[in-house]
Amino acid sequence: MAIKLGPFKKGAYGFNIDFTINNADGTAKDLTSQSVNLKAWISGASAVSISASLTVTSATIGGCRWTPNSASLTQVQNTPGYNAYLEITSAGYIEPTETFTISVDEAAP
């Protein structure tokens, strides 16, 4: 399940980021009757910086959408980026994905 998001510009928000979640063998993760949440934090931080519910856009092929809000991409994190993972929730259990990165670059002054 290799996911990488970005780079995005610091302070950007309100746009859609569409991506697909795959199983370890590369096949599409079936998200039927499941919800997906994003958790992200800055390396070394003691708290989550980004917590967001994602929209499942096409359940049978693992399609998801994240629309960052104005509080999401507020810090430059491009080396190595925010650490992140997804929580896939269904019928009483949570399946976390592997950790991946979200990179954020400095915006123009």
Residue, then its C-alpha position, 0 to 999 in steps of 0.5 A: m500500500a504505497i501512498k505518497l501525497g504532495p508536494f503541496k504549497k503551505g496554506a493551500y486548502g479547499f481542493n480535492i486530492d483523489f487517490t486509490i488505496n491498494n492492498a499489499d499485493g497491488t490490487a484495489k482495496d475494497l472499501t464497501s461499507q467502510s470509512v476512511n480517516l487520515k491521521a498525520w503528524i510532524s516527526g517528533a510531535s506529541a500530537v496529531s496535526i491533521s485528522a480528517s474524514l475522507t470521502v470514499t469515491s469509488a468503494t470497489i476500486g479503493g477510491c478516496r478523496w481528501t479535501p484539506n481545510s484551512a488548518s491542514l497544510t499550515q507548516v512546511q514539511n518537505t523533508p521528510g514531510y508529515n508522517a501519516y496513515l489511514e484508518i480504515t474502519s468497518a464493523g467494529y475494527i480499525e485497519p491502519t495502513e502503513t505510514f506514508t508521507i505528505s510533503v508541504d513546500e513553502a508558498a510564495p511570500 
